[in-house]
């Protein structure tokens, strides 16, 4: 072999300098970034914020807890009853999600919550009696709508005092087949009727017509209710929602509760257990 031929021979690295891929050390994967763990206080704070937002959404658009401190709706809603109000059912007070929730028009007989026309800061609860355009006339315990008697089941009660959760029922008239609810009156004399004729302003004696966009409302405890007979009509825009069901009932002033000397026992006795879960009809 000549010297030139020797220079043309390629020079290669030793085979030992190229490790076999089967025996090469694996490259470990990159570890993801893990933020530092949250503290217990931060977890509680975030849960509280989320819960508050959900409750605010619920109270604003869906339902809200209400309480009636007076006896104007006894024995339909008792003193101490706390109930939920459906705020989307009538459709107009939920513009953001109204199209996503079932809604209907206000109907005669609905128990509604509304802002008192003379003081919108106060919420009232009454039953719808007259619809827009209706002619309403009240004669004693009878209510006439457009000349026809409104079917109601009348119950005579003993007005024993405003601190009692319920009123004792003395007598019950025969139920009208079309009467969807009950109303409550005390026993009346001729002098009582004459006094009412001079004190009520709307619908007694002479019929009154409900204006467009307004409603005529009355309490179920007819002899202890400040309603449309005295101050007029409820504008549609004042109506907040529809009463659903009682979720809690507690009357701290219930006089028939026997004092045991134990705060816990006295509290348990004042809870109206049978009222819890009752639908408002």
Backbone torsions as a table, in degrees:
resi	resn	phi	psi	omega
1	UNK	NA	133.0	-177.7
2	UNK	-80.5	172.7	-179.3
3	UNK	-69.2	-36.6	179.1
4	UNK	-67.1	-39.5	178.8
5	UNK	-64.5	-34.9	178.6
6	UNK	-66.0	-34.5	179.0
7	UNK	-71.4	-23.7	-178.6
8	UNK	-80.8	-11.2	-180.0
9	UNK	-72.2	124.0	-178.0
10	UNK	-66.1	143.1	178.4
11	UNK	-96.3	123.0	-178.5
12	UNK	-115.4	154.7	176.1
13	UNK	-74.6	154.7	175.7
14	UNK	-62.1	145.3	-177.4
15	UNK	-61.1	-27.5	-176.6
16	UNK	-67.7	-18.7	-177.8
17	UNK	-79.7	-7.9	178.3
18	UNK	-110.7	100.7	-177.3
19	UNK	-68.7	145.4	178.2
20	UNK	-68.5	136.7	-178.3
21	UNK	-63.6	-26.1	179.6
22	UNK	-66.3	-24.9	-175.8
23	UNK	-108.9	7.6	-179.6
24	UNK	-75.0	145.6	-179.9
25	UNK	-69.9	128.9	-179.9
26	UNK	-64.7	145.0	178.4
27	UNK	-84.7	120.5	-177.8
28	UNK	-66.8	141.8	178.7
29	UNK	-68.5	154.6	179.7
30	UNK	-70.5	133.3	179.7
31	UNK	-76.9	134.7	178.1
32	UNK	-67.9	156.5	179.6
33	UNK	-77.5	125.5	178.9
34	UNK	-110.2	118.9	178.3
35	UNK	-68.0	158.9	178.6
36	UNK	-62.8	144.8	-179.0
37	UNK	-61.6	145.4	179.6
38	UNK	-75.0	149.5	177.0
39	UNK	-79.0	161.4	179.2
40	UNK	-61.3	-39.6	-179.5
41	UNK	-64.4	-39.9	-179.9
42	UNK	-67.3	-39.7	176.9
43	UNK	-59.4	-46.7	179.7
44	UNK	-62.7	-40.5	-179.7
45	UNK	-63.8	-45.0	-179.7
46	UNK	-64.9	-40.0	177.1
47	UNK	-63.2	-39.1	179.8
48	UNK	-66.5	-39.9	179.4
49	UNK	-65.0	-45.7	179.7
50	UNK	-62.6	-43.3	179.1
51	UNK	-62.8	-41.3	179.3
52	UNK	-63.2	-40.4	178.9
53	UNK	-65.1	-42.3	179.0
54	UNK	-64.0	-42.5	178.7
55	UNK	-65.2	-39.6	178.2
56	UNK	-62.7	-41.9	176.8
57	UNK	-63.0	-43.4	-179.8
58	UNK	-62.2	-47.5	-177.2
59	UNK	-69.3	-29.8	-176.3
60	UNK	-79.8	-40.0	-170.4
61	UNK	-116.4	-28.0	-168.7
62	UNK	-105.7	-67.8	-174.0
63	UNK	-148.3	158.2	-179.9
64	UNK	-147.8	141.1	177.3
65	UNK	-75.8	137.6	-178.8
66	UNK	-131.6	160.9	174.3
67	UNK	-143.4	142.0	176.9
68	UNK	-107.3	110.3	-176.5
69	UNK	-81.9	-8.4	-177.0
70	UNK	-115.2	175.0	-177.5
71	UNK	-98.2	22.3	-175.0
72	UNK	-68.7	-19.3	179.7
73	UNK	-113.7	9.4	175.7
74	UNK	-61.5	143.6	-2.4
75	UNK	-96.9	21.0	176.1
76	UNK	-75.4	-50.9	171.9
77	UNK	-120.9	119.2	-174.6
78	UNK	-89.2	161.8	175.4
79	UNK	-63.3	128.5	-177.7
80	UNK	97.1	-10.2	178.0
81	UNK	-70.0	136.3	171.1
82	UNK	-118.4	128.1	-173.2
83	UNK	-135.9	160.5	176.1
84	UNK	-89.7	143.3	176.6
85	UNK	-114.7	129.2	176.6
86	UNK	-80.1	115.5	-173.6
87	UNK	-96.5	-8.4	-178.4
88	UNK	-106.8	-9.2	-170.2
89	UNK	-61.5	-32.2	-178.9
90	UNK	-92.7	-3.1	163.3
91	UNK	83.9	-24.2	-169.8
92	UNK	-91.7	-17.5	-176.8
93	UNK	-96.0	9.8	179.5
94	UNK	-130.9	68.9	-174.2
95	UNK	-66.0	-26.3	-176.3
96	UNK	-76.0	-37.7	-175.6
97	UNK	-125.8	13.1	-176.7
98	UNK	-59.3	-33.9	-178.9
99	UNK	-73.9	-14.5	-177.9
100	UNK	-94.6	-9.7	-174.6
101	UNK	-118.7	148.6	179.6
102	UNK	-67.3	136.7	-178.5
103	UNK	-141.4	160.4	177.3
104	UNK	-152.0	170.8	177.7
105	UNK	-78.8	158.7	174.9
106	UNK	-67.3	138.1	-178.2
107	UNK	-122.3	155.1	175.2
108	UNK	-62.5	133.6	-177.6
109	UNK	98.1	-12.1	177.5
110	UNK	-65.4	138.8	170.8
111	UNK	-91.7	113.8	-171.7
112	UNK	-116.2	156.7	171.8
113	UNK	-110.5	132.4	-176.8
114	UNK	-147.6	161.3	175.5
115	UNK	-80.8	126.9	-178.4
116	UNK	-58.8	122.5	-174.6
117	UNK	-56.5	-33.0	-178.7
118	UNK	-83.6	-14.2	177.0
119	UNK	-155.4	88.6	-174.7
120	UNK	-61.1	-11.9	178.1
121	UNK	-74.7	-12.9	-178.3
122	UNK	-107.1	132.2	176.1
123	UNK	-94.7	135.0	176.9
124	UNK	-114.2	156.7	175.2
125	UNK	-127.3	119.9	179.6
126	UNK	-145.7	176.4	177.6
127	UNK	-106.0	137.5	178.8
128	UNK	-72.8	123.9	179.2
129	UNK	-111.3	-48.4	-178.5
130	UNK	-113.3	133.6	177.8
131	UNK	-92.6	166.2	177.8
132	UNK	-55.2	128.8	-179.9
133	UNK	90.2	-10.6	179.9
134	UNK	-71.5	151.7	171.0
135	UNK	-103.4	121.0	-174.4
136	UNK	-112.6	133.4	175.1
137	UNK	-140.3	136.5	-178.5
138	UNK	-117.5	128.5	179.9
139	UNK	-132.2	101.0	-176.5
140	UNK	65.0	-120.3	178.4
141	UNK	-97.0	5.8	-178.7
142	UNK	-103.3	141.0	177.4
143	UNK	-118.3	130.0	-178.4
144	UNK	-115.4	131.1	177.3
145	UNK	-116.3	116.7	-179.4
146	UNK	54.2	39.5	176.1
147	UNK	85.5	-4.5	-179.1
148	UNK	-114.8	140.2	-178.4
149	UNK	-67.3	134.6	177.9
150	UNK	-76.1	124.9	-179.0
151	UNK	-71.0	111.0	177.6
152	UNK	-137.3	142.6	174.3
153	UNK	-89.9	117.5	-175.7
154	UNK	-93.8	135.7	-179.8
155	UNK	-126.1	131.8	176.3
156	UNK	-89.5	129.7	-177.9
157	UNK	-125.7	165.6	175.8
158	UNK	-101.5	114.3	179.7
159	UNK	-77.5	83.5	-171.8
160	UNK	-85.7	-11.9	180.0
161	UNK	146.5	151.6	-175.6
162	UNK	-76.5	-5.9	-179.4
163	UNK	-90.4	-10.6	-179.7
164	UNK	-80.8	138.7	-179.4
165	UNK	-66.3	-41.7	179.8
166	UNK	-126.8	158.6	178.4
167	UNK	-103.2	133.8	178.6
168	UNK	-63.4	133.3	179.3
169	UNK	-89.2	124.5	-176.9
170	UNK	-92.5	-44.0	-178.8
171	UNK	-153.0	151.9	-179.0
172	UNK	-128.7	126.2	176.5
173	UNK	-70.0	158.9	176.1
174	UNK	-60.3	136.0	-176.5
175	UNK	-70.8	128.0	173.3
176	UNK	-71.5	138.7	-177.2
177	UNK	-60.6	-24.4	-179.4
178	UNK	-104.2	9.6	-177.9
179	UNK	-82.0	112.8	-177.7
180	UNK	-86.8	-8.3	-176.0
181	UNK	-151.7	172.0	-179.5
182	UNK	-114.5	147.9	174.5
183	UNK	-126.6	157.3	-168.0
184	UNK	-127.4	132.3	180.0
185	UNK	-131.2	153.5	169.1
186	UNK	-91.5	163.3	178.4
187	UNK	-63.1	128.7	-173.7
188	UNK	-113.5	145.8	173.2
189	UNK	-108.5	173.4	178.4
190	UNK	-62.0	-35.5	179.2
191	UNK	-67.1	-35.4	177.0
192	UNK	-61.9	-44.2	-179.0
193	UNK	-65.3	-37.6	178.0
194	UNK	-66.4	-38.7	178.8
195	UNK	-64.7	-43.3	179.9
196	UNK	-64.2	-36.5	-179.9
197	UNK	-61.7	-30.8	-179.5
198	UNK	-88.4	-15.6	-174.9
199	UNK	-102.4	-29.9	-179.0
200	UNK	-84.4	144.7	-171.9
201	UNK	-109.2	-30.7	-171.6
202	UNK	-116.6	118.7	170.6
203	UNK	90.8	-10.4	-179.1
204	UNK	-93.8	129.1	-177.6
205	UNK	83.0	-73.4	178.3
206	UNK	-99.0	137.4	179.0
207	UNK	-66.5	153.9	177.9
208	UNK	-128.1	141.4	-179.0
209	UNK	-100.9	133.2	-179.1
210	UNK	-76.7	126.2	-180.0
211	UNK	-66.9	160.1	175.0
212	UNK	-60.8	139.8	179.0
213	UNK	75.8	14.0	-179.2
214	UNK	-133.2	166.4	-178.9
215	UNK	-137.1	148.8	176.0
216	UNK	-102.5	122.8	-174.1
217	UNK	-124.3	152.6	177.5
218	UNK	-143.3	152.0	173.6
219	UNK	-81.5	152.0	-180.0
220	UNK	-70.9	-28.1	174.0
221	UNK	-87.0	82.5	-164.1
222	UNK	-61.6	-27.2	-178.4
223	UNK	-93.0	7.2	179.8
224	UNK	-144.7	49.4	-176.2
225	UNK	-141.0	124.2	173.6
226	UNK	-91.0	103.4	-170.8
227	UNK	-139.1	-156.8	-174.3
228	UNK	-61.8	-20.0	176.9
229	UNK	-64.0	-23.2	-174.3
230	UNK	-110.5	-36.2	-174.9
231	UNK	-121.6	0.1	172.5
232	UNK	107.2	-141.9	-165.5
233	UNK	-111.0	160.1	-179.8
234	UNK	-103.4	119.2	175.5
235	UNK	-66.0	146.9	-180.0
236	UNK	-57.5	-37.9	-177.7
237	UNK	-68.2	-15.6	179.1
238	UNK	-84.0	-11.7	-174.6
239	UNK	-79.8	126.5	-175.1
240	UNK	-94.4	-45.4	-175.3
241	UNK	-175.5	-166.8	-174.3
242	UNK	-121.8	133.0	-179.6
243	UNK	-69.2	135.5	-176.2
244	UNK	-104.6	-80.0	-176.3
245	UNK	-151.5	159.4	-178.7
246	UNK	-80.8	123.3	177.7
247	UNK	-103.5	-11.8	178.8
248	UNK	-163.0	144.1	179.9
249	UNK	-144.8	115.9	-178.2
250	UNK	-147.5	119.5	-179.5
251	UNK	-114.9	102.2	-176.8
252	UNK	-68.6	-18.2	-177.3
253	UNK	-98.3	7.0	-176.8
254	UNK	-57.2	113.0	-174.3
255	UNK	-74.5	-19.5	-177.0
256	UNK	-83.5	-1.8	178.4
257	UNK	-73.4	127.8	177.7
258	UNK	-79.3	123.9	-179.8
259	UNK	-75.0	123.3	-178.0
260	UNK	-101.2	-10.7	-175.4
261	UNK	89.7	-10.3	178.3
262	UNK	-105.8	125.7	-179.6
263	UNK	-62.0	-41.3	-178.4
264	UNK	-64.9	-47.5	-179.3
265	UNK	-65.4	-41.1	178.4
266	UNK	-62.8	-39.0	178.6
267	UNK	-65.2	-43.4	-179.6
268	UNK	-64.4	-34.8	-179.6
269	UNK	-70.2	-27.6	-177.5
270	UNK	-85.3	-6.3	175.7
271	UNK	-78.6	127.3	178.4
272	UNK	-87.0	83.5	-171.9
273	UNK	-61.4	-37.6	-177.1
274	UNK	-68.6	-19.1	-178.9
275	UNK	-80.6	-24.3	-174.7
276	UNK	-65.9	125.4	-178.8
277	UNK	90.9	-3.7	-179.8
278	UNK	-72.4	132.1	175.3
279	UNK	-74.8	144.1	176.6
280	UNK	-89.0	112.3	-176.4
281	UNK	-117.8	NA	NA
